[in-house]
Amino acid sequence: MVVNMLSRVAESLYWLSRYVERAENVARFIHVNLHLMLDYPEEVLARQWEPLVTTSGDEKDFFNRYDAATEDNVIRFLTFDKENPNSIVSCLNAARENARMVRDTISSEMWEHLNHVYLDLKKHSRQKKIDDLHGFYTNVKNAGHLFVGLMETTMSHSEGWHFARLGRVMERADKTARILDVRYFMLLPAVEDVDTPFDAILWGALLKSTSAFEMYRKRFHRIYHKNVADFLIFDDYFPRSLNYCINTAKKSLKFIVSDFSEKTSAEYELNKLYEIIKDGNIDQVVNNGLHEFIDIFQFNLNIVGREVHNSFFSMKNEKMVESMSQVQVSSTNE
């Protein structure tokens, strides 16, 4: 009973962090699109909203309920649609519910901040209208950043914190991969567009969608599609690159399983994913196909997510239950 209760705490912390990260990501790429509407040629505007739905992975659900990917429909679907489990309102509601279940584990500052953000969003949701779209999405992004900061500075960096960090970087890796895949496919320039100002605007938009624009420019200066992919996949220091996310996940998982007597399936699968990144380089990726690389990465990332659940949350392995009990009871006594 104690083990089951504690595994539920770990699962709530993992998903709490994933949902906050997901809401912040959705707000960011909607906000970037709103800014770009000022720069796009008129003939391009009509096709710039559907990729946001594709990036979220919910295009089938969207077109079952909406007739076209217009600005209003996409914003409604990704922000206030309660039937969409990946909308901002659904994510923050799920995050709040998970936080409520672990209020005695997280800090009061984390709970109060998340509760305030949720209630503010609920007010907008009832109105079904946002007077200042730019201000609204900026607030959602900043709320996500502040939550991460509060978790860093007000929560003990023990097992619970590592489960939360694991959830955050798993979600972050997934969204970076999705954005890169969808946008890269759409933005590969026609020969006549290469090195034009319009080409630079589009690739700059991809970087801004992952909050990578300024750090990319510090490293590469000139915006070039191959360098963009290199930065978002292989950079060692940028916190949203696939490489950085998987390395951070490995560190948290190593801490979580440090007292386990046997290797977990989650470790095994995460190490396989790490090898895909470690042994790769951008020339190889581009030559073999970026889409194919991202497909392999996401397939393996989903397997890692499944094995995290099997290893820590479902508790089907009796030896794992015994090890987890010892670790978590010790943590509780502290």
N, C-alpha and C positions, 0 to 999 in steps of 0.2 A: 504493500500500500504506500509506504513511504517512497519507494523507488518510482512508482507510477506518478505520484504527486510531483516529485522532483523532475521527472522527465517532462511533465506537462509545463512546469516552470521554464525549463530549458527551451521547449518548443515555442512557448509564448514569447520569450525574449528574442528568439531567432526570427519569428514572423513579425513581431513588433518592429524590429529594425528593418526587415525587408519591406514592409508596407510603408514606413516613413520614407525610405529611399525611393520606392516606386512613385509615391505621390510627388516627391521633389523632382524626379526625372520627368514625369509627365508635364508638370508645370513649366519646367525649363524648356522642353522642346516646343510647347505651344507658344511660350513667350518669344522664343527665337523666331518662330514662323510669323508672329504678329509684327515683329520688327522688320522682317524681310519683305513684308507686303509693300513697304515703302520703296524698296529698291528693285523689285521684280518687274520685268516688262509685263504689260497687260496680258499678253497671250500665255504667259507662264502661270499667272495667278490661280487660274481655275484648277490646275493640277497639283497645287502645293499642299493641299490639306489631306488628301487620301494617304500619302506616305506616313502621316502621323498615326493613322489608324493601323496601317500595316506594321509600323514599328512596335505598336503595343501588342500585336499578335491577335487582334480581335476583329479583323476585317469581316469575317463571316457573320459574327454576331451583329456588327454594325449594319451591314447591308440587309440583314433580315428585318431590321426595324427602321432603317432610314433609307430614303430613296436616292440620295446623292451625297457625296462627300463635300458639302459646302462648308464655309467657315462656321456658320451658326450651328449646323448639325454636328460637326466634329468637336467644336468647343463644348456643346451640350453633352455629347457622348463621353468625352474624356474628362469632363469636370464634374457634372452634376448627375449623371445617369446612374441611379442606384441599382439598375439591373445589370450594369457593366461592372464586374468585380474589380476591374483595373482602373476605374475612374478615380479622380482625386477624392471625391466624397466617400466612395466605397473603401479606398485604401486607408484614409484617415479614420473612418469608422472602425475598420478591422484593427488598425493599430491601437486605437483607444480601448477597444475591448480586450486586446491582449495585454495592454498596459494595466487595465483594471484588475486582471487576474493575477498580476505580479506586483501589485502596489507595495507589498512588503519587501520586495527584492530591488526594485528600482528606487531612485531618489525621489523625494517629494517634488523637487524642482522639475524633474523630467515629467512626472505625472501632471503637475499643474500647467506646465507649458503645453503639453499635448492636448490636455482637456480644453484649454483656452483656444488653441488653434481649431479644434474640432467644433466648438460652439460658435466660433466666428464664421467658419465655413457653413455651418448649418443655417445661420442667419441669411447668408447669401443664397443658399440653396432654396430656402422658403420663398425668397423674392424672385427666384429664377431669372435674375438679372444682375449683371455686374456693370456698374457705371464706369469704373476705371479698370479695364482689363490688364493694362500693364502693371498698375499698382497691385492688383490682386495676385497675379502670378509671381511678382517679385516677393510679396509677403509669404506665399506658400513656399517658395524656394528658400527664403531666409529662415522660415520656421523649421524646415528640414535641417539646415545647417546648424541652427541653434540647438536643436535636439541632439545632434551628434556631439556638439561641443559640451552640452550638459552631461551627456553620457560619459564623455572622456574625463570630465573634471569633477563629477559628483558621485560616480559609481565605482565601487571597488573593482579593480581589474582582475577578477577571479573568474571561475567557470562561466557564470552568468554573463559577464561582460564579453567574454570570448565567443559565446554563442550568439550574442547580439552582433558583434563585429563580423562573425562568420556570415550571418544572414545579410548584413549590409553589403559586404564585398561580393557575395554571390549574386545579389540583385544588381549591383553596379556592373559587374562583368557581363551579365545577361543584357542589360540595356545598352551598354557600349557596343557590344557585338551586334545587336539588332539595328541600332542606329547606323553603324558603319556599313552593315550589309545592305540595308534598304537604300540609304543615301548614296553609297558608292555606286551601286547598280544604276540608280537614276541619274547620277551626276557625271558618269564617264563622258567626257566632252566629245562633241563632234570635232573633227579635225580643224574646222574653221573657228571653233570657239576656244581652242587651247591658248592659254596665256592672255586671254582677253579680260577686261575688268569684270565682265559678267561671270566668267569662269571662277575668278578669285572670290567673288561674292558668294557663289554657291558652295565652294569648298570651305570658305570661312564660316558659312552657316552650319555646316556639319561639325566643325570644330566648336562653335558656340553651343551647339546642341549637347555637347559633352563637357562644357565648361573648360575647353582645352585651348581656346584661341590664343590667349596671351602667352601661355607656357610653350605652345608650339612655335610661336613667332620668335621667342627667345632662343629656341634651339635651331630652327630651320630658316627663320626670316621669311623666305619666299614661300608662298602657298603653292604646293604642287601635290597632285592627288596621291602619288606613290609615297611621298613623305608623310602625308596625313595618315595613311594606313599604317605606316611604320610606327609613327608616334602613338597611335591609339592601340596598337597591338603589343609592341615590343618595348616601349619606353620603361626604364627601370625605376623612374622616380615619380612619374605623373600618377596621382592616386586613382585615376579612372581608366588607366590602360589595362588591357587584359592581363598582361604580365604582372603588373603591380597587384592587381586584385587577387590573382591566383596565389602569388607569393604570400600575401597577407592572410588569405584563407588557410594556407599551409601552416603558418605560424600559430594561428588561433586553434586549429585542429590539433596541432602538436601539443599545445598546452592542455587542451581538453582531455586528450587520451594519455597524458604523461604517466598516469598511474595504472593504466590498463595493462594486463598481463599479455594480451594478444593483439595483433594488428587488426584494426577494424576494416570493414569493406569500404567505409567512407574514405579512410586514408589511402587505401589501395587505388580507388578510382580517382581521387584528387591527384595522386602522384602521376597517374597516367595522363591526366589533363595537363599537369605541369610539364611533362616531357614533351607534349605537343608544342607548347610555347617555347620551352628551353631550346629545343633542337631546330626551331624554325628561324627563318630570316625573310625579310620582305621580298627579296628577289625570288626566292622559292615560292612564296605565297602568291605573288602576282603571276608568275609563270604557270603555276598549277591551277590558279583561279581563286580569287579572294572569296567568292561566294561559297565555293567548295570547302575552303578552310574554315570559314565561319560556321558552315553547316556541321562540320566535324566537331568544332569547338562547342557549339551549343548542344549537340547531341550528348557529348561527354559531360558537359556542365549539368544537363538534366539528370544524367545518371548519378553524378555526385550528389545532387539534391535528393534524389531518391534514396541513396545509401546513407546520407546524413539522417534522414527519417528512420530508416531501418535500424541504424546503429544506435541511435540515441533516443528516439521518440516512441517507437513502437515497442521496444524492449522485448523482442522475441527471443533473443539469444540469452540463454540462462547464465552463461559465464559473463557476458557483458553486463547483465543485471547485477550480478554480484560485485563486479568491479565498480560499476557506476554508483552502487549503494555506498561503498566504502568512501569513494571520492566525495560524493555529495553530502553524506552525513558528516564527514570531516569538515566540509565547507560550511555546513549549517552551524556546527558547534563553534566555529570561529566567530 
